[in-house]
Amino acid sequence: MLLSDHISPGAILLLPQVRTRTQLFPLLVESLCASGIPCDPGQMLSGILEREAKMPTSIGLGIAIPHVRMDSAPGLVAAVAICPIGLDYAVPDGVPVRLAFLLVSPPSAAGLHVRALAAVGRVSSARVDDLIHCASADEFLERWKLGEARASGCV
């Protein structure tokens, strides 16, 4: 599974002024819905906030993976936020979140959802440092795909 196949190109955000999860989540949802993915933004945001209330989705090394399962999701879809200045987020290691992946999938895609979480979870701090310096969504997607190819031994 390549996560890049599920990242909506119109939902890669460069957000140098965003400082909190409260600011971030609506923007991620809006970008995903605006990219042509059929969705109910209110339901999606509500699901994300409910999940975050149970347990924050920061995993350390400057990465967070807010995620939600929705019956209406057409399959696994993802949005990405690049936040170079770092977000105020409950983090396990004290490193501010600079890269956030929103994952949305239907309950029937549990295996794919878990593989996507694992793909993001394998990102190193060096890779985060590289990715947050992307000047455009296209550059981010190109660098992400290159990292996937390297990880699979294809480069």
Protein Blocks (a to p, Z undefined) as FASTA:
>chain_A
ZZklmmcfklcccdfkbcbfklmmmmmmmmmmmnopacdfklmmmmmmmmmmmoccbebj
hiacdddddfklgbdcddddddfkopadddfklpacfbdcdddddfklmmmmmmmmmmmm
mpcfklmmmmmmpcbfklmmmmmmmmmmmmnopZZ
